[in-house]
Amino acid sequence: MITVHHLNKSRSKRVLWLLEELQMPYKLVTHQRDAATHLAPASLKAVHPLAKAPIIVDGGLTLCESGAVVEYILNQDKQQRLRPEMDCTEYYQYLEWLHFAEGSLALPVVASLMMQMETRAGDQAMDSYIGKEIALDFSYIEETLTKQPYFAGKQFSGADIMMTIILEIAASIGLLTGKEKTLNYLETMQQRPAYQKAASFG
């Protein structure tokens, strides 16, 4: 049975959501952020040197990084759900968005979050770069969701789980203003029972 090391208020909610969608049994170990620093506790570093959630343990395997964990769990599913069949167009759309979530999108979103925590003139090189990336990324997301209901096409997939959590962070800091399709998509994802079960863990 897979053990999930979950950190409150973190992107490890993705893994819990995926397991709930698949109705796959798992053991949950929760870790709480330090109340003062908001950093992960030493208990998480004892599991993996990076001390970042999500972390799963399955037998002799200890695995970090959301995309890798999602792929591993989907590989364990005997019914091969939540991922398009390989070598079709939708499969490669799935792969693109699965990696886009943490590859292209996470940096400008998290940088925006951090920049909002300090006083800035708004005319520094970082402001220009992040602003350009935010505009480009969210334009691409909005355009995609105008054409299709999910990131891999017509069917819900693991790519949606990856994307939803980073979109939540973006929404919380005002980056989705005016992005009607993206906001509607996010609301639809948050209504899924498996998502709500995962969110209940904090």
Beta strands, then each sheet from edge to edge (+ up, - down):
strand 1: 2-7
strand 2: 26-31
strand 3: 55-58
strand 4: 61-64
sheet 1: 2+ 1+ 3- 4+
end
